[in-house]
């Protein structure tokens, strides 16, 4: 059981670059990409069920989109053209498979069955596997389109056109529906931009940071911690009050309003009850404004996932827990190089210890936190 090593794998996803050889305007990494894929898969799941009346295991879809690329921490970012080269194709596939299995083995045995599906079987030949593969391509298409709008590198304009043809050639109606709506450049298009641009919202402003952070990489970690904690509560501790899909959707989208509002320093937001209440109301109104950009059949689900991401039930509580554990991890990684974070670490630890008695929190503090140091991270 190496749950700390699994959590370090989640953290290291942001160190796997994407598109870097083309000098993009917007730096990308496997962590931000996996967040976007998870967010897009939530939309696709709703489209599949409400437009095309297709029953779908939405947890499996989002879980695979979130964790399917964890193997990249061991392989790096291998180009698609290289993966298709006959000389190395089978070697890459076999190594990725073995590495994915190894990552699953880090987890407690009670979590391994579902994690195996999310990580090892992410893009298999099943209908959901094909949908995950298409969503992976969809994110690349959206990323290249964003780059092409800023006239950065002609490569991105050509690639965006190429990927659109690839997506149009699939037989997946939900993908076609999304592309058609996106091409209208109206409210749905704007909502997609909120997802895409979350990587431009920097976190921990005003502090020297050895480990850079933004809202997209943060959302990936929070969603991953929420999935881990949710599985732990259900499989190891018998908690039946958790809906893993809703938990995962809320965790993935909990900071989406910051695409408009920006990241406000926590000490100010919680300076006194009046400021805290004002910001809570502002964030809810911002979230609802964003949701109203979508067609009406999205509204109910997305209101629950975004406006009520930290609801008073077990799902919302685990989102809040995972958010605070991520802050604790951040402080743990930084305090070796910035003494300021030692106070942050202590205050966050006391807050978590005093506020939560959940089994997953006790497990995290006892078995995982001590492994999440900067020296352990760079020594992987």
N, C-alpha and C positions, 0 to 999 in steps of 0.2 A: 504494500500500500504506500504510494508516493503522491498523495493528493497535493502536497506542496509543489512537487515537480510538475504536476498537471497545471496548477495555477500559474507557475512560472512560464509554462508553454503559452498560456493565454496572454500573459504580459508581453512575451517576446514576439507575438504576432506583429506588433507595430514596428519592429525592426526588419521586417521583410518588405523591401521596396517593390513597388510596381511602376512600370513605365519610366523608370529613372533614366534609361539610356536615351530617351527622347526629350529630355529636359522639359517636362510639363510645367505649366504655370502653377497647377495645383499638385503638390507632392502627394503621393498615394502610398499606401502600404496595405498588407494583408488584413490588418485589423479593421481599418476603415472600410475596405472592400467587403469584408464579411458582415460588418454592421449594415451596409447598404443593401447587400443581398438579403439579409434577414428582414429589413424594413420592406423591401420590395416584395418579398414572399408573403408578408402579411396582407398586402394589397392584392396580390395574385390569388391567395386563398379565398378572400372575400369575393373576388370576381368569379372564380370557379364556382363557388356555391350559389351566389345570388344572381349572376347573369346566366350562367350555363347549367345551373342546377346539378353540378357534379359533386357527389359526396367526396370528401377529401380529408385525409388525416393531416390537419393543419399543424399540429405539433411536430410531426415527422418532417414536414416541409420546412418549417422555420428552423428546427433543430439542425437539420442537415445543412441549410444555408449558413447557419451561424458557425458550426464547428467543422464543416467539410474541408476547410483549408488549413486546419491545424498542422497538417503534415508539412506545410511550407516552412515551418520553423526548422525543419531538418534538411529540406531540399533547396531552400531559397526560391526565388521567383524564376521558374523555368519558362521560357517562351513557349507559346502554343505551337509554333512551327517546329521547335525542337522536340516537343512531346510527340509530334506526328512523324518524326524522322525514323525511317525503318531500322536504321542501325542501332538506335538507342531507345526506341519506343518501349519495347518490352522490358528493358532493364529499368527504365524510369517507373513504369507502371508497377513492377514487382517491388521495387524499393519503396515506393509510396505506400503500397499496401502493407508491407512489413512495418514501416514507420508508423502508420496509422494504428496498427494493432498494438505497437509498443506504447503509444500515447494512451490508448484505452487501458492498458495494463497498469498505468500509474494510479488509476482510480480504485476506490474501495470496490470489492467484488460485487456488492449489491447494486452498484451504479453501472457496471460494465455492459450489461445487456443492451440498455437503451443507448448508451454512449457508443457502443459498437455500431449500431445502426446509423447514428448521426455522423460518425467520423469515417468508418470503414466503407459503409454502403452509400455514402452521400450521393454519388452520381452513378448509381447502378442502372440497369436496363429496365427498371420498373417505371410505371407512369410518373411517380413522384421523382425518381432519379432523373428522368428526362426533363422534368420541369425544373429541378434544381440546376441542371446543366444549362437550360435556357435562361434562367434567371442570372446565372454567372455571366453569360454572354450579354444579357440585357444590361447589367451593370457596366460592363466594358463599353457597350454602345453609348450609354448615358454619360459615362466619364469622357469618352472621346468627343461626344457632341459638345459637352461643356468646354473642353479644351479648344475645339474648333471655333467656338463663338468668340474666343479671345485672340484668334489669329496667332497662335503660338508657333506650332510646328505643322507644316503641311501634312505630315504623317497622320495627324489626328483627324483631319478632315477626310482624308481618303479612308482611314480605318473606320470611322463612324459610318460612312456610306457602305463599306464592305460588311460591317456587322449588322447593319439594317437588313441587308439582303439575306444574310444568314438567318436572322430571326424571322423574316417574312417567309422563308422556305420551310419553317417548322410547321407541324400540324397541330399546334397548340392554340386553341381559340382565345384563351385568356391573354396570351402574349400578343396576339394580333389586336385584340381589343385595346390593350394598354398602349400599343404603338399608335393606333388610330387616334386615341384620345390625346396622347402626348403631342401628336402632330398638329393638333388644333391650336396649340399655344394659348390655351385659356386657363381656367382654374386648376384643372388636373395637372397641367404642365407646371404651373407655379408650385403645387404641392410637391411634385417630384423634385423641384429645385431646392425646396427646404431640406429634403433628405440628402441630396447631393452636396449641399453647401454646409452641412453640419461640420465638415472637417475644417472649415475656415474659422470656427469659433474656438479661440484659444482658451485654455483653462489655467488656473493658478496665476492670474495676472498679478504683477507686482512682486513676485518672488523669483529668485534665481532657481532655475530648474535644470538639473542634469538630464532628467528624462522628460522630453517634450510631450505635451498632451493637448488634445483637442476634444471636442464633444463627440466626434465620430468614434475615435479610439476608446474614449471613456464609455460610450454607450455599448460598444462591443464587450468591454470587460464587465460592465454591470449586468448585461444580458447573460453573459457566460457564468458569472457568479450566481445569478438568480436561477439559472438552469441547474447548476451544480447543487445549490442549496435546496431547490425544490425537489430534485431527485433524492437528495440525502434525507430530507424530511419525510418523503413518501416511502422510499424503499428501506431505509435503515431505521427510521423512528416511527413509522406507521401513521403519519399525519395524513388524514383523508380529506382535509379541508382545502387542498391546493388543486387548482386547475392549471396544469403546467403550460398549456398553450396561452391562456390569458396572462399568466405570470410572465412568460417569455415576451409576449407582445407588449405588455406594459413596460417591462424593463428596457426593451429595445428602443421604444419610442418616448421614454419618459422625459428626455431633454430636448425633444424636437422643437418646442416653442422657442428655445434659445437661438434657433436659426434666424429668428426675427429680433428677439429681445437682447441677445448676447448673454455672456456669462457674467453675472454680477458676483462680486466677492461675497462669500458666505457670511463673514463677520458683519458686513453692513446689512445684508438682507435680514439677519436675525438679531440686529442691534437692540430692538425693543419690539413689543407686541404689535404696535401700530405699523411699523415698517414691515414686519413679517406678514401681517394680514394684507397690507397693500400690495406687496409683491406676489403673494399667493393669488389674490384676485386678478392682478395684471397678467400673470402667467396663464390663468384659466381663460381669461378673455382672449389672450393671444392665441392659445391653443384652439379655441372655438372659431376664431377668425380663420385660422389655417384649415381647419376641418371643413368649414363652409365653402372652401374652394373645390371640394370634391363633390361628385354626384351624390344625391341624397341617400342612395342605398349603402354608402359607406358610413354615414354619420353616426348611427347608433354604436357600431363597433369601435370606431375611431375615437368617439367621445369617451367611451369607457377606457380605451387603451392610453389616451394622451391626457385628457382633462382629469380623469380619475386614476392616473397611473399609480398614485400612492394612496389608494382607497383604504378604508378602515378594516377591510377583511384580510384574510391570510395572504392573499396574492399581493395586495398593496403593501402590506407590512414587509414581505420579503423583498419587494422592489426597494423600499426604503433601507432595509438592512444591507442589501447588496450595494447600494449607492454609498452608504457610509463605510462599508468594508473596503470599497475601492479607494476611498479617501485615506483610510488607514494604510492600505498598501502603498499608495503614493508617498505618504509621509515616511513610511519605513524605507523606501527606496532612496529618498532624497536626503534624509537627516545625516547621513554619513558625510555629505559634502556641503550641506547648508544647515547650520545649527538652528535656524529659525524653525525648521521642520520638526525638531525634537519636541518643541512645545505643541506643535500641531498634532504630532503622533500621540503624545501623552493625553491631550485633551480629547482627541477622537477616541482613543482607547477607553478612557473613563466614560465617555458618552455611550459607547457601545455596551460596555459592561453593565452600566447602571440602567440602561433603557430596555435591553432585550435579554430574555431568558430562554430564547428559542434553542432547541437542540443543535441546530446547524451553526448558530453563533458560538456556542460552547465548543463544538467540534472545531470550528475555524480557529478560535483562539488557542485551543489546546494542541492541535495537530498540524496547522498550516502556517499560521502567522510567523513563527520563528524561522521558517524556511524562505520567507519572502524578503530577503535582503539584497542589496545591490551586488554584493560579492557573489552571492549564489546565482543571481540573474546572469551576470556576465561570465560566470564560470560554467554555464550550461554547455 
